[in-house]
Amino acid sequence: MSARAFDEHPLQTVDTPGGDLVVAGVSKRYGGVPALSDVSLTIEPGKVHSLIGENGAGKSTLGKIISGVIEPDEGTLTLGGVPLVLRSPREAIAKGIITIAQELAIVPALTVAENVYLGSEVTRGGFVRRRESRRRFRELADHVGFDLSPDVRAGNLSTADQQKVEIMRALSRNASIVVMDEPSAALSSNESAALHEIIRSLARRGSAVVLISHFLSEVLSLSDTITTLRDGHLVRTVDAAGATEDSLIEGMLGRSLSSVFPQKAPVDESAPIVLEVDHLSAPGVTDCSFVLHRGEILGISGLVGAGRSELARAIFRDAKVSHGSVRLGGSNLTGHSPHRSIGRGLVLIPESRKEMGLLMGRSVKENISLSRLDLVSRLGWIAGFRERRAVSKLMEKTTVKAANMALPATMLSGGNQQKLLFARSLMCSPSVLIADEPTRGVDVGSKRAIYDLLVEMAQEGMGIIVISSELEEVLGLAHRTLVMRHGRFTADLRGDEMNEQSVLAAAFAETNAT
């Protein structure tokens, strides 16, 4: 998609006042705990203004205040010098403020086109003009560069494709301010590049883009201005041209991050095999074989759609296996039962913690103990003391930060939600852990905590499989790396062979090398 093509694309106009958005002395508290404290900044039209910070720093809270999702307890907003009081997202939209939220707001039963134009349908005589909606959709999709069918139900899409629907919905309206909360978290590198061009084009048109992102390279590449938040306080606002990843990390953490990844401990290649996958075939997976040793971290790389998550589900027995076998601790893992896999010592942390992992409305305690209620029960009843003691130990080990274990999971930051999944997995005392996108939507501080935890678990004898779209993550953690393409392995890399060039070459290879 060219910038010129997107710039020339006619979108629905919104009557907006324009001008600077000024946030002055804004504070927000939840149950007496400050999420934002006296934050002031100015967001200028025609510029990309990024908000960065660890999970829980207040970025998303500030984004939601600008978007009308929540109201501040103190402070004011003005747009173009006019006081701005927003009591709902609809009022924000009316003022030309559009949001692409981190938590997808898709209506699963509606089609893709219906989701994109939800609230701004093309009508005549009170009836929706579906043909015209589809025509407008295809025109927008062509210019944006997203390959989506307008008639597919949104609930049947992958997380990445649902994110594209959110982006298209926001872009179907001309906005003076666009708030993007982790817009590229679920996108491939090519899709992210297309999104980046869209962001630049929006700024060229005169819109202000508020970008909330954990990807510091993305922030530095796109931003004109960068505001750093820490523990609800504004640390500094700087010109992006003078910033570096090191300076941003130091501002976010309040200290320098000496190393992104912990030092790799050597793996004993003579250690017992804890997992053996032999000629496994399943939906999206074809004839895959490998072994995993005790204490080994095995990385699985590949492009989006290569079959990595499908392989994880097949091993975990959450997908029907058509051929091949999985041996865990020397014994065949049969049937189609994740529950049986867990009982045998194999656990899976899924790629989407909110859709496939956590019970967001239930407490921290319940989310952790859920996997092994038998360990905290007596005569069929949960023993409160046992449960609290077990959960407390696991929260400490996985560094979950929560005011108390009765707090709902939805109230935690993304990093702490992800750590909940690790705590739940450790509740099962597994011998093998499969972590699919273990740090997706997690800030740099929480990433390091998760990396330390993975290395620690491997050193304690667990076999670990790490699946990640971040190539640096796989190379930084794994003792060796398998590369997938079209459901097959194309390379088994180790030692000096493990580098970005070799992985990318194998990701585009056409033959099975294992």
Wavefront OBJ file of the C-alpha trace (Angstrom):
o trace
v 0.000 0.000 0.000
v 1.443 3.362 -0.965
v 1.110 6.437 1.210
v -0.307 8.307 -1.775
v -3.059 5.719 -2.267
v -4.130 5.913 1.351
v -3.903 9.714 1.460
v -6.239 9.952 -1.541
v -8.782 7.479 -0.196
v -12.103 9.201 0.569
v -13.263 8.436 4.116
v -16.318 9.577 6.029
v -15.787 13.061 7.457
v -16.446 14.124 11.035
v -17.195 17.672 12.136
v -14.445 18.292 14.715
v -13.019 21.408 16.356
v -9.358 20.418 15.742
v -6.400 22.060 17.431
v -4.243 20.910 20.339
v -5.586 18.392 22.828
v -4.401 19.612 26.233
v -4.464 17.239 29.204
v -4.048 19.261 32.426
v -3.547 17.819 35.916
v -5.425 14.581 35.225
v -5.641 12.008 38.016
v -7.516 8.719 38.283
v -7.840 6.317 41.210
v -9.269 2.826 41.541
v -10.245 1.867 45.084
v -7.885 4.476 46.475
v -4.963 3.207 44.360
v -3.738 5.902 41.931
v -3.615 4.870 38.272
v -2.716 8.411 37.152
v -1.384 11.262 39.279
v -1.436 14.886 38.079
v -0.564 14.137 34.438
v -0.289 17.046 31.995
v 0.688 16.982 28.331
v -0.201 18.483 24.955
v -1.040 16.406 21.879
v -0.604 18.348 18.651
v -2.404 17.787 15.330
v -0.374 16.296 12.517
v 1.964 14.458 14.897
v 2.379 10.975 16.365
v 2.545 11.218 20.163
v 3.517 7.933 21.848
v 2.771 6.909 25.421
v 5.199 4.355 26.862
v 5.768 2.724 30.217
v 5.580 -0.622 31.959
v 2.262 -2.402 32.304
v 0.398 -0.589 35.058
v 2.194 2.703 34.372
v -1.084 4.389 33.376
v -0.772 4.459 29.564
v -4.035 2.703 28.787
v -5.835 4.604 31.557
v -4.807 7.896 29.965
v -5.812 6.579 26.543
v -9.247 5.607 27.893
v -9.733 9.088 29.404
v -8.929 10.684 26.038
v -11.316 8.190 24.380
v -14.211 8.857 26.754
v -14.193 5.321 28.150
v -13.551 6.570 31.688
v -13.743 9.990 33.335
v -10.860 11.485 35.329
v -11.256 12.099 39.049
v -9.358 15.363 38.720
v -8.041 17.557 35.926
v -9.369 18.814 32.598
v -9.165 18.223 28.864
v -9.457 20.894 26.183
v -9.525 20.479 22.412
v -8.666 23.538 20.355
v -9.092 25.673 23.464
v -12.621 24.393 24.068
v -13.326 22.426 27.297
v -13.762 18.735 26.487
v -16.017 16.672 28.754
v -16.425 13.088 27.554
v -18.860 10.740 29.275
v -18.786 7.937 26.713
v -16.890 6.723 23.633
v -19.849 7.855 21.512
v -19.339 11.451 22.704
v -15.637 11.109 21.869
v -16.455 9.880 18.355
v -18.761 12.867 17.897
v -15.780 15.095 18.718
v -13.591 13.268 16.176
v -11.717 11.049 18.658
v -11.518 7.453 17.437
v -9.998 4.545 19.359
v -8.397 1.264 18.367
v -8.422 -0.481 21.729
v -6.082 -3.166 23.017
v -9.110 -5.213 24.067
v -10.920 -5.993 20.831
v -14.530 -4.824 20.603
v -15.710 -7.208 17.914
v -19.324 -8.408 17.627
v -18.715 -12.093 16.788
v -22.122 -12.745 15.198
v -21.831 -9.858 12.714
v -19.918 -9.965 9.442
v -16.606 -8.196 8.961
v -18.237 -5.376 6.954
v -21.005 -4.976 9.542
v -18.372 -4.652 12.269
v -16.365 -2.092 10.309
v -19.383 0.175 9.734
v -21.087 -0.518 13.065
v -22.724 2.729 14.151
v -22.126 4.398 10.788
v -24.131 2.127 8.504
v -25.101 3.216 4.997
v -28.909 3.411 5.080
v -31.806 4.425 2.880
v -35.331 4.692 4.194
v -34.255 3.161 7.483
v -32.762 0.055 5.829
v -29.075 -0.814 5.678
v -27.682 -0.789 2.132
v -25.567 -3.943 2.367
v -24.309 -3.827 -1.205
v -23.054 -0.278 -0.734
v -21.461 -1.249 2.591
v -19.590 -4.097 0.916
v -18.441 -1.797 -1.895
v -17.131 0.768 0.588
v -15.503 -2.007 2.580
v -13.634 -3.458 -0.405
v -12.458 -0.006 -1.421
v -11.108 0.675 2.068
v -9.556 -2.806 2.374
v -7.745 -2.386 -0.937
v -6.268 0.938 0.129
v -5.343 -0.236 3.607
v -3.802 -3.453 2.294
v -5.764 -5.924 4.451
v -7.002 -9.116 2.793
v -10.362 -9.649 4.490
v -13.710 -10.842 3.162
v -16.622 -8.521 4.056
v -19.070 -11.409 4.473
v -17.182 -13.644 6.925
v -18.456 -13.639 10.505
v -15.985 -11.745 12.689
v -16.143 -14.417 15.379
v -14.557 -16.913 12.973
v -11.456 -14.766 12.413
v -8.067 -15.132 14.056
v -7.003 -12.595 16.656
v -4.784 -10.863 14.083
v -7.639 -10.540 11.589
v -10.000 -9.246 14.278
v -7.386 -6.571 15.016
v -7.496 -5.583 11.348
v -11.278 -5.190 11.596
v -10.792 -2.809 14.547
v -8.265 -0.794 12.562
v -10.539 -0.566 9.534
v -13.484 0.519 11.707
v -11.438 3.405 13.069
v -10.158 4.373 9.631
v -13.640 4.375 8.102
v -14.111 7.761 9.763
v -11.941 10.827 9.349
v -10.808 11.684 12.863
v -8.930 14.599 14.335
v -7.454 12.290 16.999
v -6.810 8.538 16.688
v -5.874 6.625 19.855
v -4.125 3.324 19.090
v -3.510 0.969 22.032
v -1.066 -1.780 20.985
v -2.379 -1.821 17.381
v 0.379 -4.050 15.977
v 0.586 -6.592 18.814
v -1.203 -9.313 16.819
v 0.018 -8.400 13.322
v 2.726 -9.949 11.174
v 5.762 -7.902 10.142
v 4.255 -7.128 6.723
v 0.923 -6.153 8.254
v 2.704 -3.994 10.829
v 4.582 -2.230 8.035
v 1.253 -1.469 6.326
v -0.163 -0.175 9.609
v 2.879 2.058 10.117
v 2.270 3.625 6.712
v -1.339 4.253 7.721
v -0.220 5.958 10.936
v 2.191 8.220 9.037
v -0.517 9.058 6.491
v -2.993 9.975 9.234
v -0.432 12.396 10.666
v 0.234 13.854 7.201
v -3.501 14.503 6.877
v -3.395 16.554 10.058
v -4.775 14.005 12.529
v -3.099 13.567 15.890
v -2.179 9.933 16.557
v -1.810 8.806 20.173
v 0.212 5.582 19.995
v 0.461 3.237 22.979
v 3.004 0.521 22.261
v 5.431 -1.850 23.972
v 7.541 -2.077 20.808
v 10.181 0.584 21.344
v 11.563 0.256 17.819
v 8.052 0.992 16.541
v 7.764 3.997 18.875
v 11.111 5.439 17.767
v 10.324 4.864 14.093
v 6.884 6.500 14.108
v 6.841 9.127 16.846
v 7.349 12.867 16.808
v 6.934 13.077 20.588
v 7.267 10.448 23.328
v 5.779 10.657 26.824
v 7.033 8.205 29.467
v 4.806 7.198 32.388
v 5.882 5.288 35.488
v 3.583 4.239 38.348
v 0.924 6.706 37.170
v 3.298 9.671 37.086
v 4.574 11.499 34.026
v 8.342 11.022 33.939
v 9.145 13.107 30.878
v 8.009 14.157 27.411
v 10.782 14.287 24.805
v 11.359 14.832 21.118
v 11.622 11.377 19.522
v 14.571 12.469 17.408
v 16.802 12.620 20.485
v 15.620 9.375 22.102
v 17.118 5.875 22.030
v 15.848 2.498 23.216
v 18.245 2.659 26.165
v 17.040 6.112 27.218
v 13.391 5.045 26.914
v 13.954 1.879 28.948
v 15.760 3.842 31.647
v 12.831 6.261 31.867
v 10.289 3.432 32.025
v 12.095 1.410 34.683
v 13.872 4.141 36.600
v 17.099 2.224 35.994
v 19.088 0.849 33.089
v 18.328 -2.623 31.779
v 21.760 -4.216 31.625
v 20.646 -7.116 29.466
v 17.370 -7.938 27.782
v 17.846 -11.687 28.194
v 19.297 -13.668 31.090
v 22.456 -15.654 30.470
v 21.798 -19.044 28.922
v 22.780 -21.986 31.065
v 24.273 -24.845 29.028
v 21.955 -27.778 28.386
v 23.111 -31.339 28.910
v 22.494 -33.119 25.605
v 22.725 -36.457 27.412
v 19.842 -35.444 29.700
v 16.718 -37.616 29.537
v 14.213 -36.948 26.768
v 11.018 -35.580 28.321
v 9.032 -35.113 25.095
v 9.257 -36.953 21.789
v 7.147 -35.932 18.798
v 7.234 -38.469 15.962
v 5.879 -37.723 12.454
v 2.966 -35.743 13.883
v 0.243 -34.549 11.510
v -2.850 -32.525 12.443
v -4.799 -29.569 11.024
v -2.091 -27.101 9.913
v 0.728 -29.528 10.825
v 2.443 -32.049 8.531
v 4.913 -34.775 9.516
v 6.718 -32.978 12.356
v 9.311 -34.764 14.484
v 11.611 -33.597 17.286
v 12.760 -34.415 20.814
v 12.979 -32.183 23.882
v 15.499 -32.844 26.648
v 15.188 -32.205 30.354
v 16.309 -28.618 31.091
v 16.218 -27.564 27.427
v 14.512 -24.480 26.000
v 13.466 -25.210 22.425
v 12.375 -22.281 20.249
v 9.914 -22.608 17.379
v 10.037 -19.832 14.781
v 8.247 -19.091 11.539
v 6.070 -16.571 9.794
v 2.471 -15.953 10.848
v 0.430 -18.897 9.581
v 3.411 -21.281 9.543
v 1.628 -23.705 11.883
v 3.424 -23.006 15.169
v 0.316 -22.627 17.343
v -1.350 -25.531 15.531
v 1.641 -27.715 16.421
v 1.389 -26.668 20.075
v -2.303 -27.566 20.191
v -1.683 -30.915 18.504
v 1.033 -31.833 21.019
v -1.231 -30.732 23.879
v -4.052 -32.817 22.405
v -6.280 -29.788 21.936
v -6.537 -30.659 18.218
v -7.265 -33.926 16.445
v -4.100 -35.757 15.435
v -4.401 -37.609 12.128
v -1.003 -39.318 12.191
v 2.048 -39.728 14.373
v 2.615 -39.889 18.101
v 3.616 -37.864 21.143
v 5.590 -39.533 23.930
v 5.765 -37.825 27.297
v 8.299 -39.209 29.732
v 8.655 -42.298 27.549
v 4.920 -43.132 27.402
v 2.489 -42.440 24.568
v 0.124 -39.505 25.029
v -3.091 -40.668 23.403
v -6.644 -39.472 22.938
v -8.035 -35.972 22.531
v -7.926 -34.561 26.048
v -5.959 -31.528 27.284
v -7.058 -32.561 30.777
v -5.200 -35.848 30.378
v -2.138 -33.986 29.076
v -2.099 -31.766 32.157
v -2.433 -34.810 34.391
v 0.600 -36.342 32.672
v 2.705 -33.200 33.218
v 2.294 -31.287 29.943
v 0.900 -27.742 30.112
v 0.238 -25.090 27.472
v 0.195 -21.313 27.880
v -1.966 -20.166 24.916
v -1.207 -17.226 22.648
v -4.257 -15.198 23.791
v -4.530 -14.936 27.575
v -7.938 -13.257 27.436
v -9.661 -15.520 24.921
v -8.027 -18.876 25.676
v -6.325 -18.500 29.038
v -7.759 -16.523 31.922
v -11.213 -16.200 33.436
v -11.070 -12.420 33.428
v -13.953 -11.853 35.844
v -12.687 -14.360 38.415
v -10.126 -13.688 41.106
v -6.359 -14.068 40.968
v -6.681 -16.935 43.450
v -9.277 -18.792 41.400
v -7.345 -18.359 38.146
v -4.215 -19.912 39.672
v -5.778 -22.781 41.644
v -8.174 -23.732 38.838
v -5.720 -26.158 37.224
v -5.319 -28.372 40.322
v -8.289 -27.959 42.623
v -7.651 -31.457 43.945
v -4.491 -30.183 45.645
v -6.382 -27.560 47.639
v -9.526 -29.565 48.383
v -10.622 -31.906 51.111
v -13.582 -34.280 50.801
v -14.704 -32.419 47.694
v -14.589 -28.959 49.275
v -11.949 -26.310 48.647
v -9.863 -25.742 51.766
v -9.431 -21.966 51.879
v -6.185 -22.033 53.859
v -4.572 -24.589 51.540
v -5.642 -22.635 48.487
v -4.355 -19.308 49.806
v -1.033 -20.831 50.865
v -0.457 -22.515 47.491
v -1.486 -19.431 45.525
v 0.654 -17.127 47.649
v 3.772 -19.230 46.985
v 3.148 -19.257 43.244
v 2.450 -15.524 43.114
v 5.796 -14.954 44.825
v 7.647 -17.305 42.475
v 6.148 -15.765 39.320
v 6.303 -12.178 40.709
v 2.584 -11.537 40.210
v 1.798 -8.085 41.591
v -1.755 -7.677 42.886
v -3.213 -5.742 45.809
v -4.698 -9.034 47.012
v -5.487 -12.444 45.576
v -9.230 -11.721 45.609
v -8.787 -9.051 42.923
v -10.361 -9.959 39.540
v -7.836 -10.805 36.809
v -9.262 -8.025 34.641
v -7.937 -5.459 37.133
v -4.321 -6.548 36.633
v -1.889 -5.171 34.096
v -1.133 -7.224 30.989
v 2.207 -8.375 32.376
v 0.671 -9.595 35.626
v -2.143 -11.312 33.746
v 0.463 -13.184 31.735
v 2.304 -14.178 34.902
v -0.982 -15.597 36.226
v -0.869 -18.154 33.420
v 2.638 -19.165 34.455
v 1.530 -19.475 38.076
v -1.410 -21.646 37.041
v 0.923 -23.831 34.966
v 3.341 -24.300 37.866
v 0.402 -25.371 40.022
v 0.447 -28.561 37.924
v 4.162 -29.282 38.589
v 4.732 -29.953 34.870
v 7.693 -31.690 33.282
v 7.048 -29.942 29.940
v 5.769 -26.402 29.357
v 4.725 -25.026 25.966
v 4.619 -21.206 26.016
v 2.912 -19.751 22.916
v 3.740 -16.018 22.627
v 4.762 -15.824 26.322
v 5.309 -12.048 26.324
v 2.680 -10.752 23.884
v 1.358 -7.380 25.079
v 3.898 -7.251 27.924
v 6.207 -4.348 28.801
v 10.000 -4.627 28.889
v 10.202 -4.964 32.681
v 7.653 -7.799 32.800
v 9.316 -9.408 29.776
v 12.578 -9.705 31.659
v 10.750 -11.192 34.657
v 9.149 -13.821 32.383
v 12.485 -14.568 30.700
v 14.102 -15.064 34.108
v 11.251 -17.381 35.096
v 11.589 -19.496 31.931
v 15.332 -19.866 32.419
v 14.849 -20.707 36.094
v 12.266 -23.396 35.277
v 14.600 -24.934 32.697
v 17.450 -24.978 35.200
v 15.155 -26.813 37.615
v 14.753 -29.562 35.004
v 11.634 -28.626 33.065
v 11.592 -29.020 29.281
v 10.296 -25.813 27.681
v 9.058 -24.972 24.191
v 8.886 -21.252 23.367
v 6.836 -20.142 20.362
v 7.225 -16.479 19.525
v 6.729 -14.056 16.649
v 9.600 -12.008 18.079
v 12.685 -13.563 16.523
v 14.943 -11.831 19.024
v 13.029 -13.542 21.827
v 13.516 -17.023 20.403
v 17.212 -16.469 19.704
v 17.755 -14.871 23.121
v 16.145 -17.700 25.110
v 16.418 -20.966 23.185
v 19.221 -23.509 23.180
v 18.136 -24.503 19.678
v 15.475 -23.402 17.228
v 13.133 -25.238 14.882
v 11.793 -23.192 11.959
v 8.380 -23.883 10.404
v 6.823 -23.069 7.051
v 3.433 -24.301 5.789
v 3.095 -26.681 8.738
v 6.483 -28.359 8.236
v 9.920 -27.953 9.782
v 12.447 -26.448 7.418
v 15.455 -26.177 9.764
v 16.854 -27.318 13.097
v 19.356 -24.642 14.169
v 21.737 -24.617 17.113
v 24.929 -22.923 18.241
v 26.361 -20.441 15.766
v 23.685 -21.428 13.219
v 21.102 -19.650 15.361
v 21.009 -16.163 13.902
v 18.428 -13.913 12.296
v 19.620 -14.570 8.737
v 19.455 -18.366 9.080
v 16.009 -18.322 10.684
v 14.549 -16.001 8.039
v 16.095 -18.040 5.231
v 14.522 -21.201 6.660
v 11.190 -19.428 7.210
v 11.000 -18.778 3.461
v 12.397 -22.183 2.441
v 10.213 -24.631 0.536
v 11.708 -27.980 1.575
v 11.545 -30.012 4.764
v 15.010 -30.171 6.236
v 14.329 -32.482 9.167
l 1 2 3 4 5 6 7 8 9 10 11 12 13 14 15 16 17 18 19 20 21 22 23 24 25 26 27 28 29 30 31 32 33 34 35 36 37 38 39 40 41 42 43 44 45 46 47 48 49 50 51 52 53 54 55 56 57 58 59 60 61 62 63 64 65 66 67 68 69 70 71 72 73 74 75 76 77 78 79 80 81 82 83 84 85 86 87 88 89 90 91 92 93 94 95 96 97 98 99 100 101 102 103 104 105 106 107 108 109 110 111 112 113 114 115 116 117 118 119 120 121 122 123 124 125 126 127 128 129 130 131 132 133 134 135 136 137 138 139 140 141 142 143 144 145 146 147 148 149 150 151 152 153 154 155 156 157 158 159 160 161 162 163 164 165 166 167 168 169 170 171 172 173 174 175 176 177 178 179 180 181 182 183 184 185 186 187 188 189 190 191 192 193 194 195 196 197 198 199 200 201 202 203 204 205 206 207 208 209 210 211 212 213 214 215 216 217 218 219 220 221 222 223 224 225 226 227 228 229 230 231 232 233 234 235 236 237 238 239 240 241 242 243 244 245 246 247 248 249 250 251 252 253 254 255 256 257 258 259 260 261 262 263 264 265 266 267 268 269 270 271 272 273 274 275 276 277 278 279 280 281 282 283 284 285 286 287 288 289 290 291 292 293 294 295 296 297 298 299 300 301 302 303 304 305 306 307 308 309 310 311 312 313 314 315 316 317 318 319 320 321 322 323 324 325 326 327 328 329 330 331 332 333 334 335 336 337 338 339 340 341 342 343 344 345 346 347 348 349 350 351 352 353 354 355 356 357 358 359 360 361 362 363 364 365 366 367 368 369 370 371 372 373 374 375 376 377 378 379 380 381 382 383 384 385 386 387 388 389 390 391 392 393 394 395 396 397 398 399 400 401 402 403 404 405 406 407 408 409 410 411 412 413 414 415 416 417 418 419 420 421 422 423 424 425 426 427 428 429 430 431 432 433 434 435 436 437 438 439 440 441 442 443 444 445 446 447 448 449 450 451 452 453 454 455 456 457 458 459 460 461 462 463 464 465 466 467 468 469 470 471 472 473 474 475 476 477 478 479 480 481 482 483 484 485 486 487 488 489 490 491 492 493 494 495 496 497 498 499 500 501 502 503 504 505 506 507 508 509 510 511 512 513 514
